[in-house]
Amino acid sequence: MSSHSARNTIAFALTGALAALAFSAATAHADPDAPTPIGDEFNLTEDGSIPWLDEQILYHQDFSLLNAPAETFEGVVHFDYVTFSLGDYHDPLENYNISVEQDIAGNVPVGEQYSNFDLGGEYGYDLVYNSIGGTPEAFLTTPFGDIDFPTWFVEAVGPTFFEPWASLGLF
């Protein structure tokens, strides 16, 4: 093998390793897991009065933080589900939101929230926002890896940016 060919091989290997490292660093913080439910749901209400929503559910439940199970809170869960169709294409849009209503044990501020907006069921695209129990974070999960939004951006725009359907009354 010539020295020129060996240098090219090493350069390609290093480029690939650096690209893999950069991609893994960009996706290392994404965590689509919601807070952990404790016990049963209570105060369950279902509403089918909105014609274009297939299902709208509201209930309360106790939760613990994923990385700090001793910190618990009571949350209000709002789940909306709608199926839209374009010809042979049928896919659901889902919005799953947990909002902290009461701190039970620990230090979980009232009003913090976790939201997962599923943008297309089987295709694996979700817009996730989480401010419960720490620094607010948001990311887009894709079949190709997660894309994190920078913390400074998430803090600057707040949850309304990541839940425009809620603020517009769409979900």
N, C-alpha and C positions, 0 to 999 in steps of 0.2 A: 504494500500500500504506500502510495507516495505521501510525502509530508503535507502536500496541499490537500489531498483527499482526507487525511487524518484530521487536519484543522477544520475542514468543513463538517466532518462527522461530529467533532467535539462542539463546534459552534451550534449545529442543529440540536444536539443533546442539551446544551446549556440553554438555548432559546426555549426549547420545549419545557425544561424544568422551571425556568423563570416564569413562563406563561402559566404553567400549572400552579405555581406558588402564588402568583398574582391573583388568579381566579379563585383559589381556595381562600385567600385572605379577604377577598371581596365578599365571599359568601359565608365566612366563618361565624358571623354573629346572628344569622337568620335562624329563628326558632319558631315554627308555626304552631307550637303546642299552646293550647289554652290553659288557664288555671284548672286545677284538678277539682272536680265536683266531689262534695261530701254529702252523703245521705240522699234523700229523695227530694224531688221538686215539690214546691207547694205554691198555693195561690195561682194555679194554672188557669189561663183563659185562652181560648182559641177564637179567632175572629175570621170569618169568611165573608165579611160585608164589603170588602174592597174587591170589585169585580175582576180586576186583572191579577190579583194575588191568588195563588193556589192555596196558600196556607200562611197564617200569621199567628204566632204563638208567643205568649208572654207568661213568664213564671219566675218564681224566686227559688234560689238554691244557695246552700253554703258551699264555699270553695276554699281551697288552700293554694298558696303560691307554689308554682312549679319547683322553684329552686330553694324555697324556704317554707316547708310544709307546716311549721309551727305557726306561721302567720296566716290567719283565716279571716274571711269576710263573708257577709251576705251579699249576694249579687242579684240583680234583676237581669234576666236573660230575655232578649228579644230576638226571635227567629222568624225570618221572612223567607218565603220560597215562591218562586214564580217560574213557570216553564214557558219559554217562548219558542215559536216554530217559524221556520222559513223553509217552506217546501217540505222536503224529507228531513230537514235538520230540526231536531228537537233537543233542547238543552236547558237545564235549570240554571237560574241565578239564585244564589242563596246568600243571605246576610245573617250572620250569627254574631250577636253583640252581648257582652257581659259588662254591666256597669256596677261599680261598687256602691252599694246602698248603705251598708253599715259595717264598720270594723268590728270583728269579734275578738280576735286576739292578735296582738302584734301592732303594726303601725301601717295599715293600709288606708290611705286617704279616700274619703268618700268622693265619688265622681270620676275616679280613674276608670279606664275601660280597656277592654280587649275586643277587637272586632276582626272578623274574618269574612271578607266578601269574596265568595267563590264566583269567579268570572266565566265559568264554563265547564263545570262538572268533570267529565272524563279527560279533558285536555290538561288539567293540572295547573291552572292559573288562579292564584288567590292573592288578593291584596289584604295584608295583615297589618293591623295597628295595635300596639300594646303599650299602655302607660301604667299598668298595675304593678306596683311593687318595685319600681326602679325608674331608670332613665327611659323616657319614651322611645320606642323604636317602631319602625315600619319597614316593610319589605314586600316585594312581589315574588311569589313562588312561581316558578316555571318548570317545565319538564327538563330544562337545560341547566338548572341551578337557580338559586335564589339571588335576587338583586336587592341589596340593602339601600335604603335612603340614608344619607348622612344624618347623624344625631342633630346637628345644628339646624338642618332643614326641617326635621320632624318637630323640633321644639319651636321653630319659628312659625310654621304654618298651622300646627295643632291638629286635633282629630278631625275637624270639619273638612280639611283638605282630603283626608283619606276616607271620609264617609260622606261624600257629597249627596248621595242618594238619601241619607237620613235627614240632612239639613234642608233638602228640597222636598221632603215628604214623599219621596218615591218608594222608600222602604221603611 
